[in-house]
Structures are given as C-alpha cells and as structure tokens.
Amino acid sequence: MKVLIASGAGGGTAKNSIGKYFHLKEFGEALKKFGVDYKLVKEIDYISGFPNKNPKSWFSKKKFHNLIDEFKPDVVFVDRQSHFALETIRSGIPLFVYLRGHYWLEIEWAKKTIYKDPIMRAVINLRHRIAEKIFEKCDGIFMTADYLDGVIKEHHPNAKTYHFLEGLDTSRWYPVKGMQLEHPCVGMVQDANWWGKTKEMLTLDKVMESLPHVHFYWAGDGQYKDRILSAYKKHKNFHYLGTIGYPDKVREFLTEIDIYALPTGMDTTPLSCREAMSMEKPIIASNVGGIPEMIYDNKTGLLVNENDVNAWIEKISFLLNNKEISIQLGKEARNLIIEKFNWEIIAQKFMKVVEKNVST
C-alpha cells in the first residue's frame, strides 16, 4: 500500500512547524515496518489556493496532480484542512484527516481576537467553509484525544472518528549538556498563537511574584508574545529565550529545567509536553482538553484547574521540596510515552482502519 502524508507545516523555523513535520516522518518510518510505501510532503509545495498571500499561486494544481500521477497513492493522510485535502477528495482518492485540536473553538477565538478586520474575517470564513467540506467528505478523522470525539460529532454527526495519538520516539529524547540555567527553575516551551490557549499563561504572573527564588524560563514566540512578556518582564526571576532550535536546543533546555510547566486554556496532547515526559521531567499542566488523557494526576504529573494561582504556587513548591516524588513522576511519565505513544502500535492501528475502509 502507498500512503501519501501531507504536512501543513510551512517553510519557517517555528518549533511547532518543524516538530510536526519531524514527527510525521517518524510516523512514516513506522509505517514502513508494515510494508507501507510512504511519501511525506509539505502541502504548500504542491498546491495552494485562495485565500493565500501569494496571488500567483492561487488555484495552482499542476504540481499536485504531478505528485499524484508519479506516486499513485492508495490513501492520503493530511494534518490540515486546506486545498491539498480538498483536491484529494475531488480526485477520488481516499482521504483521512488528522485533527490535533479543537478546530471549532480555535476558529471562534480567531474571530474574537485575530480577525476583527472585515477582510480578514472574510478570509477565515472562506477557509472555514473549505475545512467543513473536508470534514464532511473525508473518509475518516483521526483525533489526537478522546474528548474530541464529542466535539467532532457535534458538528459532523456522521463522521467516522478514530483515536490517533501522535507518537514519539523516546530514543531521540535524552539528557544532553549545553544550556545553563539558574536554579531552581521552571521551563515552558510553547508558542503564543491562539489566545484561547495563551491567556492561561497570565496565571503565572502572580506565581512568579510569589516565588521570587524560582526562575521561570519561556521558550516560544507567536502573535501574543508581547502581551505575555508585558506581564512577565517586570519579574527579575523571569527569562525569555525566544525561539530555540529544534530538536537540539529544545533537548538541552529540557535537560536543564527542574519542572516543566504547561499553562494553557485549551489543548489536546501537546508535543512539547510529551517531549518533556520523555525526558523524565516532573510536569504541572492545566486540567483542560485532552491533557488529562496523558497527565494522570499524581502519577505522570500534576494537574491544576484554570486560573488557580494558589495551586500553581503549591505544586511548584511541592515538587521542588520533594525530589524523590519529582523523580518518580518523571519516570512514570516516560513509561507512559513508551507504552501509549509508541509509533509502531499507532502505525499498526492506523493501517487496520485504512485497510478496512479502502477495501470496502
């Protein structure tokens, strides 16, 4: 069987973009072990259409169809709902969509915060219509967290949904020296792109004030970066690292931190958190979305409710004062990644679904 994997990752250097492409390649390599011939591409290299920043590329389909004619895929797997997926459907090739997060809530937040301009609202509405066509007509939606099943069915009751955990090769995540930080410290690796997620980072403002002896490091970027920095920068124990190289510098950063923090207003099974778990770091994360499906409270990490400043203060202090418990949480976290996020198991489950649907 031939599987064409199309990543929505752009050509930039953002950690999230590179990381998604990086791990889809790991998925493809796992598929090869089951006799699958795969090809991984960046969809923007083959097809784009309106709305797009480059008018010259609107509705260019030649590269896409050349790719299809040359590779002749039995199945296409995409991680974004755009023109590549839509043209796949029109070409009659079975299409499976990977949904990483709560798409509809992200659209809602985008309209409230990013796209207030009438022209930009028109753009997002058009993109949304394309996405809805894809969700409606695709052969199945692979979701990265169980809670998304109800979300999808609310909008597309007849959709075929399947659990798909984006795996992680833990052998790539190991301690390395290089980055030097002040201790004790709490580290975050997350971009500030969606206000629905990002707003929860403001909870740490008062936490930093209450724990002046603890250093807080943030690696990330995004359109809401300045709003977060305006709250954080007044604290002498806060340090902004900007975007750091993936995966090497991220590995160095995770090696050095004492605690990994994930303050978020909505999320599924975020990649950076799984990487920290693979590095055996004790984790404190917001109890939202799909996070409880991988952070089991008091077993693979600690959970806090939204806007609970006191819980953040208490749990950071607890982990710093109880090294043995911190170490145990880190070990359990890595074990969970090995058992639950194993690429070979995920690839095998994926193929069972695909083979059943393609043969019928």
N, C-alpha and C positions, 0 to 999 in steps of 0.2 A: 504493500500500500504506500502511496505517496501523500504526504501531508505538507501543505504549504502553510507556514506560520508567518503572519504579517504583524509586525510590531508597530504600534503607533508612536514609538519613541522617535523624537526628532533628531536633528543632527547636532544639537547643543551638547554642553558638558555638564548639565544638571545631573546631580546624583540620581534622582528618581528616574530620569530618562535613560541614562546609561545602565542603571541597575535593572530596569525592566527588560531591556534588550539582552543583557548579560544572562539573566535567569531564564529567559525564553530559549536561549541557546542551550542551557543546561537541560531544559525540558526536551529539546530536540535530540540531544545526545542520549537521553534516557530512552526515547522512542526507538532509536537505532538498535538498542539491545533487544527489541522485539521485532526486528526485521523491517522496520519502517524506514523508508527513504524520505528524509525531510529537507526542506529548504527554508531558511529564515531570512526574511527581508524586512526592510523598513518601508512601510506602505507609501510614505510620501515620495519615495524614489521612483514609484511606478504609476501612481495616479493621484490626482488631486482635482478638485472642482470648486465651484463657487459655494460658499464664501471662502476665499483664500487671499493671502496678502499679495500674491503674485498673479496678476490678471492673465499673464501669458500662459499660465499652467492650467487655467480653468478648462475643465472637461477634456483634458488630455488623457486618452485611453490607450494609445498605441503601445506604450511600454507595458501596461498592464496585460494586454492581450498577447503581446510577445512573450511575456513571462509565462502566461497560462499555456500557450502553444508549445513552448520549449520544455517546461517542467511537467505538464499534464497531470496536475494534482487530482487525487480522488476526493480530497477533503481540504477545505481551507479553514484555518483557525486564526481569528483576529482578536486583538485586545482593545480595539477601539471601534466605535460605531460611526464609520465615515464612508467616503466614496469607494474605497477599496472593497469594503464589505458589501456595499450596495451593488457594485458592478459584478461581484462574485455571484450574488443572487440572480442577477439578470442573465448571467452566463450559464445558469443551471447547475452550478457546482455546489454540492452540499457545504453549507457554511455553519460553523459553530463559533459562538461569541463568548469571549471571556470577560466577565464583569467583575472588576476588582472592588467596586464600592457602590454606595447608594447613589446611583446616577441621578435620580429624580430630585433628591434632596440637594445635590450639588448644583443642578440647574436652578432650583429655587433660590439658593443662596447667591448664585451668579447674577440672577436678575435683581436681587435686592442690593447687591454691593458693587459688582463689577460693571454690569451692562445697563447703567441707567440712561445712557445716551440712546435716543430713539433708533439711530442707525445700528448701533451695536446690539440693541435688543432684537432688531430685525434679523441680524446675523445669527444670534443664538437661537432664535425661533426656527430659522431655517435648518440649522444644524440639528435641532431637536426633532424636527419632522423627519429628517434623514435617519436619525437614530431610532425613532419609533417604527419606521418602516422595517429597519433591520431586525429589531427585536421581534416584530410581528411575523416576519417571513423567514427568519433563520431556522435551521434545523434543531437548534438547541442552545441553551445558555448555560455555560459553566460559571458557577458563582463561587467566590472565594470564602464565603461564610454562610452558615445555615440561616442566619436571620434574614438574609437577602431573599430567601425563597418567598416569604410572605410579601415582601416589597415588590418583587417581580410580578407575582400573581395578582397583586392589587391593580397593576397597570396592564398586564397581559395574562389573563386567567388561563388561557390555553397553552401558554408557553411550556416547553419541555425544559426542566431545570435539573442540573446535576451539580453536585458538590465537587469543587476543584480547588484543592489547596495548592497555591503556588509553592513549589518545593524549594529546598535549599540544600546545597552540597556542603555539609558541615566540614568536610576536609579542607575547604578553602578558607575557613574562619578559625584562625589560631593566633595565639599571642605573638606579637612582634614588638620590638622596641623601636623607638624613634621619636615619638611625640612626648614632650614633657609638660605635665600639668601640675598645678598646685593642688594639694590635698588637705582635707577630704574633698571630693568633688562629685558632682552630678553632671552627667552628659546627656545632650539631646542631639539627634540627627533627624531633622525634619524640615521640610520646606513650608513656607507660609503663603500658600497659593489660594486656599479656599477658606474664607472667613468662618464658615461653619465648623471647620476643624481648628483653625488657628486661634480663634478667640479664647479657647481654654488655656492657651499658653500664658495669658494675662494673670491666671490664678497664681503663677509662681512669683509675681511681683512682690506680694506680701510675704511669700515664703522666703525669698532672698533677704528681705528686710529682717525677718525673724531669726534667720540662721546666718549671721554675718561671718561666722567662722567656716562656712561651707562654700566652696567655689562652684559656680554654675557655668557650664560651657555649652554654647549653642553653635552647631554646625548646620548651616542651611541658608536658604535665600527665599525669594518669592516676592510677589507684589505687596504683601502686607508686612514685609520685613521691617520697614521703618516704624510702623505702628507698634510692633513688639519692642523694637530697640528703644523707642521713646519711653517705654515703661521700664525697661531693664537697665538702661545705660547709667542711671543715677546710682546704681549699686556697685560699690567697689569690688564686690565678690562675683560680679558677672563678667564673662569674657566671650566676645563674639568672634568666631573663627571664619565666618563666611562659608563659601562652598569649598569643601575639601575633596581631594582626588579620590575617585572610586576605582577599585576597592582598596588600594593600598593604604591611603591615608585614613580611610574610614576604619580599617583594621587596626592601625596604630592608635587611633583615637579610642576605639572600644577596648583595646588592651589596657589603656591607661586609666580610664574612669573607674570610680568606685561603685557608682549606681547609674543605671540607665533610666531616664525619665521619659514618659510619653504622655504629656498633657494634650488631649485632643477632644474636640467636640463631636466628632463622628469619624469612624474608621472601621476597617474590617480586620484583616490580619496583616498589618503593615510590615513591609520588607525590613526596614531598619530595626524594628523590634525583634524580628526573627534572627537577624544577624547578631544582635546583642545577646539573644538567648543562646545562639550557637557559641558565643564567646564566654558563656557561663557567667554573665553579669546578672546581679540581682536587679529586678525591674519593678518600677512603680508605674502604673498606667491607669488611664481613665477607664471607668467601667461603662463603656459605650459600645454600640455596634457589635462587631464580631470579635472585639478584643477578649472578652471572657471565654471565647472558644479556644484561646491559646494561652492566655494568662489565667491559670487556675489560682484563685485567691489563696494565699498562704501555702501554695505548693510549687508553682512555677513562677511566682511573682506576687506582687501585692496590687490590689485594685483600690481606687479611690473614686468617689462619686464626683460629678461635675461641681465646680465652684467650691469644693471643700478644702479651703486653705488649711484648716487645722489638721485634717487627715494627711495632707502632704507633709506638713511640718513633723507630725508624729511619726510617720512611716519612714521618712528620710532619717530622722534621729534614731529610730529603732534599728534600721539596717546598719547605720554607722557604728552603733554601740553593741551590735550582736553579730560579730564577724562569722561565727560558725553557722548561724541561720542564713546569713547572706550567701555564704559558700554553698550551702545545701540547696537554696533556692536556685542558684546559678546552675548547679549540676542537674537538678530536676528539669530546668528549662531546656538545657541542651539535650537531655534524654528525650524530651517530648518532640523536639525538632527532628531528631534522628528517627523516631518511631512514626510520627504523624506526618511529617513533611518530607518524607523520603521520595525522591524523584521517580525511582523505579516503580514504586507502588502506585504513585499518581499516574505515571505513563500507562501502566497496565490497566488501570480503571478507565482512563481516557479511551484507550483503544477498544475496550469492551463496549463502551457506549457508541463510539463511532462505527464500529463494525456492525453492530445491531441495527443502527439507523441507516447506514449506507446500503446494507443488504436487503432492507425491506422496501 
